[in-house]
């Protein structure tokens, strides 16, 4: 009786060679910071600060928007279960306005 099963696919033993080489900290040490033009160095530092600020702002805003939307979803669920048509139609109209403003900004999600 054979130990090898006919329905198993053998995993390839040869390694796939990639043309991309991952960066390591040693690669970053190749750049000599002192030899960079001072104006360029200042510009890079400013852009890094701006990038850091933008990331922090986006993270904070996204977290707030997420919490707002979860609360709205929770409250709309309560409105539906209580058959609160007045507040539910008001909420629908307000969210429609936000949706229209967002679509006017030509935000492309694709």
C-alpha positions in Angstrom: 0.0 0.0 0.0 1.3 3.4 -0.9 1.8 6.2 1.6 1.2 8.8 -1.1 -2.4 9.9 -1.6 -3.5 10.5 -5.2 -5.7 13.5 -4.5 -3.0 15.7 -2.9 -1.2 18.4 -4.8 2.5 18.6 -4.0 3.6 22.0 -2.7 6.3 23.5 -5.1 9.8 23.1 -3.7 11.5 25.7 -5.9 11.5 29.2 -4.6 9.9 32.0 -6.6 12.4 34.8 -7.2 10.9 38.3 -7.0 12.4 41.3 -8.7 11.5 43.5 -5.7 13.8 43.6 -2.8 12.4 44.6 0.6 13.9 47.6 2.3 15.8 47.2 5.6 17.2 49.8 8.1 20.6 49.3 6.5 19.3 50.7 3.2 18.1 53.9 5.0 21.6 54.4 6.4 23.0 54.8 2.9 21.4 58.2 2.6 23.7 60.8 4.2 21.5 63.4 5.8 24.3 66.0 6.0 24.8 66.0 2.3 21.2 66.8 1.4 20.5 70.4 0.3 19.3 72.4 3.4 16.3 73.7 1.5 15.2 70.3 0.5 15.8 69.0 4.0 13.5 71.7 5.4 10.9 70.9 2.8 11.0 67.2 3.6 10.6 67.9 7.3 7.7 70.3 6.7 6.0 67.8 4.5 6.5 65.0 7.1 4.9 67.3 9.7 2.0 68.0 7.4 1.6 64.4 6.6 1.6 63.5 10.3 -1.0 66.2 11.1 -3.2 65.0 8.2 -3.0 61.4 9.4 -3.9 62.4 13.0 -6.8 64.6 11.7 -8.2 61.9 9.4 -8.0 59.2 12.2 -9.8 61.5 14.6 -12.5 62.5 12.1 -13.0 58.9 11.0 -13.5 57.7 14.5 -16.0 60.5 15.3 -17.9 59.8 12.1 -18.1 56.1 12.9 -19.5 56.9 16.4 -22.0 59.3 15.0 -23.2 56.9 12.3 -23.5 54.0 14.9 -25.6 56.3 17.2 -27.8 57.4 14.3 -28.3 53.7 13.3 -29.2 52.8 16.9 -31.6 55.7 17.2 -33.3 55.0 13.9 -33.8 51.4 15.0 -35.6 52.7 18.1 -37.7 55.0 15.9 -38.7 52.2 13.7 -39.6 49.9 16.6 -41.6 52.6 18.2 -43.3 53.6 14.9 -42.0 57.2 15.5 -42.8 58.4 11.9 -42.3 62.1 12.6 -38.7 61.8 13.8 -37.9 59.1 11.3 -39.0 61.2 8.4 -37.1 64.2 9.9 -33.9 62.0 10.2 -34.3 60.8 6.6 -34.6 64.3 5.3 -31.5 65.5 7.2 -29.4 62.5 6.1 -30.6 63.1 2.5 -29.2 66.6 2.7 -25.9 65.3 3.9 -25.9 62.8 1.1 -26.6 65.5 -1.5 -23.9 67.8 -0.1 -21.4 64.9 -0.3 -22.4 64.1 -3.9 -22.0 67.8 -4.9 -18.4 67.6 -3.7 -17.9 65.0 -6.5 -16.5 62.4 -4.0 -15.7 59.4 -6.1 -15.7 56.2 -4.0 -14.7 53.9 -6.9 
